């Protein structure tokens, strides 16, 4: 056989091998890394226009991402918002609409037995165990390994279907930044918000490194929800020093900004772990905030040199507590671009399932539910600019499990620049939090700070009625109560 024939055969074999690799790669689902900021104002990033805060690593992630800059979360407190990110359901659907299940946070603190506390607190864990969570679906459909780190309110990580994790519902001796609860008799128990998992980012990134070294050829999902920039804003001095050349930075922003920069550095470390292992081309990065947080000028009670959040941010039905950018980076699949249309964190689960090739009707979703953001990110379809977004606000403590309508404090809808908020009394008392006592309608285009209530303005009556009708239809289809 001539050298020419041997070369041709060799070339053909190479082409066959190359094409087979492409077919294999096309069929393999991507790894997924979900990065969740804990208590951060939606605009406090360089890529969102804040020129004072220093977020170079998140900005670099954004530069390679589809950037959905007008996102919202359905509720403005962490536990129910995180449950939405695990399930793709609204709080009144997944049932975890509270931070603290019955009998509530202060009642837990008054208990005098760790056994009683653990038994009572654990009753709510059945909710997440009975749901089709993202880790559970990924394991069942595509044999993913999944790692839980950081914030997690549902007891042991296995309750949500994670194969690996840090949170085990046990106290962490000596941990001062969260995760523990001291009962009335002095016993230390797990607070319920993440215990050992809260060490990620603040103290170590080693569990993620170890997971990546061990996962082998299996596709993986990483839940990175560090207790950052959440209070206490006690970052090392090096992060405060980043702002020493900004004399015009307001004093009440400094502790919070330092924590943002600490969080940003850990995001850089995580992305580098993926990049350095050559995994970036087959990894979908997802970034979102669990709920908003805005620094006020009011000193934080019991915390030296810290400041409380504004009344309109965390826990409230207003934009500073509800807005979030959503980033999707998938090198070679998603081209960097900014999207202005309305999206919600409820879209994240279907987006990930869509990317992983798990069957679902992602482009024609059920009315009032979610859409996959993968299609617009890959420029196959456009976002609906008229899409309504919905949400709900509850007290931190739940009255009873299984009946969110008993505790609902505010429902809201946004569409075409208008936002309607409907407050709800309970047992004849003013709505929880006293954020609003009467229904409110805001024109966010003209009044982004939500200061002018247009609910009784005749000019807006037709659009107000349409919003109220949609809000009721959204709610009434999913609870045992109607409005």
Residue pairs with C-beta under 8 A, 6 or more apart in sequence:
25 282
27 357
28 219
28 282
29 142
29 144
29 219
29 355
29 356
29 357
30 219
30 282
30 283
30 284
30 330
30 333
30 355
30 356
31 219
31 220
31 221
31 222
31 274
31 279
31 282
31 283
31 284
32 138
32 144
32 220
32 221
32 222
32 283
32 284
32 286
32 352
32 355
32 356
33 221
33 222
33 224
33 270
33 274
33 283
33 284
33 285
33 286
34 85
34 221
34 222
34 223
34 224
34 225
34 286
34 287
34 288
34 348
34 352
35 61
35 224
35 267
35 270
35 285
35 286
35 287
35 288
36 82
36 85
36 150
36 151
36 223
36 224
36 225
36 226
36 287
36 288
36 289
36 290
37 228
37 229
37 263
37 287
37 288
37 289
37 290
38 78
38 150
38 151
38 225
38 226
38 227
38 228
38 229
38 230
38 289
38 290
39 78
39 229
39 230
39 231
39 290
39 291
39 292
39 293
39 309
39 314
40 229
40 260
40 263
40 289
40 292
40 293
41 292
41 293
41 294
41 295
41 313
41 320
42 48
42 71
42 289
42 292
42 319
42 320
42 323
42 324
42 325
43 49
43 50
43 323
44 50
44 53
44 55
44 257
44 260
45 53
45 55
45 58
45 59
45 62
45 325
46 53
46 54
46 55
46 56
46 58
46 59
47 55
47 58
47 59
47 62
47 63
47 67
47 325
48 69
48 325
52 243
52 246
52 249
52 253
52 257
53 257
53 260
53 261
54 242
54 243
54 257
54 260
54 261
54 264
55 260
55 261
55 264
56 264
56 268
57 264
57 265
57 267
57 268
57 271
58 264
58 267
58 287
60 268
60 271
61 267
61 271
61 285
61 287
61 327
61 329
62 287
62 325
62 327
63 336
64 329
64 331
64 336
65 285
65 287
65 327
65 328
65 329
65 334
65 336
66 327
66 328
66 329
66 334
66 335
66 336
66 337
66 339
66 373
66 376
66 377
67 325
67 326
67 327
67 336
67 337
67 338
67 339
68 325
68 326
68 327
68 328
68 339
68 341
68 343
68 373
69 325
69 338
69 339
69 340
70 323
70 339
70 340
70 341
70 342
70 343
71 288
71 323
71 324
71 325
71 326
71 342
71 343
71 344
71 345
72 322
72 323
72 324
72 342
72 343
72 344
72 345
72 389
72 391
72 414
73 81
73 84
73 288
73 289
73 290
73 291
73 322
73 324
73 344
73 345
73 391
74 80
74 81
74 84
74 90
74 91
74 344
74 345
74 346
74 390
74 391
74 392
75 81
75 84
75 91
75 97
75 291
75 322
75 391
75 392
75 393
75 394
76 291
76 292
76 313
76 314
76 315
76 316
76 317
76 321
76 322
76 393
77 99
77 291
77 314
77 315
77 393
77 394
77 396
78 99
78 151
78 153
78 193
78 290
78 291
79 96
79 98
79 99
79 153
79 193
80 91
80 94
80 96
80 97
80 98
80 99
80 394
81 290
81 291
81 345
82 151
82 152
82 153
82 225
82 290
83 89
83 91
83 94
83 96
83 128
83 153
83 154
84 90
84 91
84 94
84 345
84 346
85 134
85 288
85 290
85 345
85 348
85 349
86 128
86 131
86 133
86 134
86 135
86 160
86 349
87 93
87 94
87 131
87 132
87 133
87 134
87 349
88 134
88 346
88 348
88 349
88 350
88 370
89 131
89 346
90 346
90 390
90 391
90 392
90 478
91 97
91 392
91 394
91 404
92 392
92 404
92 405
92 408
92 475
92 478
92 479
93 478
94 127
94 128
94 131
95 127
95 401
95 402
95 404
96 124
96 127
96 128
96 153
96 154
97 392
97 394
97 398
97 404
97 407
97 408
98 394
98 395
98 396
98 397
98 398
98 407
99 105
99 153
99 193
99 396
99 397
100 108
100 192
100 396
100 397
100 398
101 121
101 123
101 124
101 398
101 401
102 397
102 398
102 399
102 400
102 401
103 120
103 397
104 396
104 397
104 398
105 396
105 397
106 397
108 117
108 120
108 121
108 181
108 183
109 181
109 182
109 183
109 184
110 183
110 184
111 117
111 120
111 183
111 184
112 183
112 184
112 185
113 183
113 185
113 187
114 183
114 187
114 189
117 181
117 183
117 189
118 169
118 189
121 155
121 192
122 155
122 169
123 401
124 154
124 401
125 154
125 155
125 156
125 159
127 154
127 401
128 154
128 159
128 160
129 159
129 160
133 160
133 161
134 146
134 161
134 221
134 349
134 352
134 353
135 144
135 146
135 148
135 160
135 161
135 162
135 163
135 221
135 223
136 160
136 161
137 353
137 358
138 144
138 146
138 219
138 221
138 352
138 356
138 358
139 145
139 146
139 161
139 163
141 356
141 358
142 219
142 356
142 357
142 358
143 218
143 219
144 163
144 218
144 219
144 220
144 221
144 356
145 163
145 164
145 211
145 215
145 218
145 219
145 220
145 221
146 161
146 162
146 163
146 164
146 220
146 221
146 222
146 223
147 162
147 163
147 164
147 165
147 207
147 208
147 211
147 220
147 221
147 222
147 223
148 157
148 160
148 162
148 164
148 165
148 166
148 167
148 197
148 223
149 165
149 166
149 197
149 200
149 207
149 208
149 222
149 223
149 224
149 225
149 226
150 166
150 194
150 197
150 198
150 200
150 201
150 223
150 224
150 225
150 226
150 227
151 193
151 194
151 197
151 198
151 225
151 226
151 227
151 290
152 160
152 165
152 167
152 193
152 194
152 197
152 223
152 225
153 192
153 193
153 194
154 160
155 167
155 169
155 192
156 165
156 167
156 168
156 169
157 164
157 165
157 166
157 167
157 168
157 197
158 165
162 223
164 211
165 197
166 194
166 196
166 197
166 199
166 200
166 207
167 194
167 195
167 196
167 197
168 195
168 196
169 190
169 192
169 195
170 190
170 195
170 196
171 179
171 180
171 181
171 188
171 189
171 190
171 195
172 179
172 180
172 195
172 196
172 198
172 199
173 188
175 198
175 199
176 232
177 198
177 202
177 227
177 232
177 234
178 191
178 193
178 194
178 198
178 227
178 230
178 232
179 190
179 191
179 193
179 194
179 195
179 196
179 197
179 198
179 227
180 188
180 189
180 190
180 191
180 195
181 188
181 189
181 190
181 191
181 192
182 188
182 189
183 189
194 225
194 227
197 225
198 226
198 227
200 207
200 208
200 224
200 226
201 224
201 226
201 227
201 228
201 262
201 263
201 266
202 226
202 227
202 228
202 262
205 266
205 269
205 270
205 273
208 222
208 224
208 270
208 273
209 273
211 220
211 222
212 220
212 273
212 274
212 277
212 279
219 356
221 352
222 270
224 270
225 290
226 263
226 266
228 259
228 260
228 262
228 263
228 266
229 256
229 259
229 260
229 262
229 263
229 293
230 259
230 293
231 259
231 300
231 303
231 306
232 303
232 306
233 255
233 256
233 258
233 259
233 306
234 255
234 259
235 255
235 258
235 259
235 261
235 262
236 262
239 258
239 259
239 261
239 262
239 265
240 254
240 255
240 258
242 258
242 261
243 249
243 254
243 257
243 258
249 257
250 297
252 295
252 296
252 297
252 307
253 295
255 295
255 305
255 306
255 307
256 293
256 295
256 307
271 285
274 280
274 283
274 285
280 331
281 331
281 332
283 330
283 331
284 328
284 329
284 330
284 352
284 355
285 327
285 328
285 329
285 330
286 326
286 327
286 328
286 348
286 351
286 352
287 325
287 326
287 327
288 324
288 325
288 326
288 327
288 345
288 348
289 324
289 325
291 314
291 321
291 322
292 313
292 314
292 319
292 320
292 321
292 322
292 323
292 324
293 309
293 313
293 314
293 321
294 309
294 310
294 312
294 313
294 314
294 320
294 321
295 307
295 309
295 310
296 307
296 308
296 309
296 310
296 311
297 307
298 307
298 308
299 306
299 307
299 308
300 306
300 307
300 308
301 308
310 320
311 435
312 318
312 319
312 320
312 321
312 435
312 450
313 320
313 321
314 321
315 321
315 393
315 396
315 433
316 393
316 433
316 435
317 391
317 393
317 410
317 412
317 421
317 435
317 436
318 435
318 450
319 419
319 444
319 448
319 450
322 391
322 412
324 345
326 343
326 345
326 347
326 348
326 373
328 334
328 351
328 373
328 374
328 377
330 355
330 377
333 378
334 374
334 377
334 378
335 378
335 379
337 377
337 379
339 376
339 377
339 383
341 376
341 382
341 383
341 384
341 385
341 387
342 383
342 384
342 385
342 387
342 388
342 389
342 414
342 415
343 371
343 373
343 383
343 389
344 370
344 389
344 390
346 369
346 370
347 370
347 371
347 372
347 373
348 373
349 370
350 360
350 362
350 365
350 370
350 371
350 372
351 362
351 372
351 373
351 374
353 360
353 362
353 372
354 360
354 362
354 372
354 374
354 375
355 374
360 372
362 371
362 372
362 374
362 375
363 371
363 372
363 375
363 381
365 371
365 372
368 388
368 390
368 470
368 473
368 474
368 477
371 383
371 384
371 387
375 381
376 382
376 383
385 416
386 415
386 416
387 415
388 413
388 414
388 415
388 467
388 470
388 474
389 413
389 414
389 415
390 411
390 412
390 413
390 471
390 474
391 411
391 412
391 413
392 404
392 408
392 410
392 411
392 412
392 475
393 408
393 409
393 410
393 411
393 412
393 432
393 433
393 435
394 404
394 407
394 408
394 409
394 432
395 407
395 409
395 432
395 433
398 407
399 406
399 407
400 406
403 480
404 479
405 479
405 480
405 481
406 426
407 426
407 432
408 424
409 423
409 424
409 426
409 431
409 432
409 433
410 421
410 422
410 423
410 424
410 431
410 435
410 436
411 421
411 422
411 424
411 471
411 475
411 483
412 419
412 420
412 421
412 422
412 471
413 419
413 420
413 467
413 470
413 471
413 474
414 420
414 444
415 467
415 470
416 463
417 443
417 444
417 445
418 441
418 442
418 443
418 444
418 460
418 463
418 464
418 467
419 441
419 442
419 444
419 450
420 439
420 440
420 441
420 455
420 464
420 467
420 468
420 471
421 436
421 439
421 440
421 441
421 442
422 439
422 468
422 471
422 483
423 431
423 435
423 436
423 437
423 438
423 439
423 440
424 431
424 483
425 431
426 432
430 437
431 437
438 453
438 455
439 455
440 450
440 453
440 455
441 453
441 454
441 455
441 457
441 460
441 464
441 467
442 450
442 452
442 453
442 454
443 452
443 454
443 460
444 450
446 452
454 460
454 464
455 464
472 482
472 483
475 482
475 483
476 482
476 483
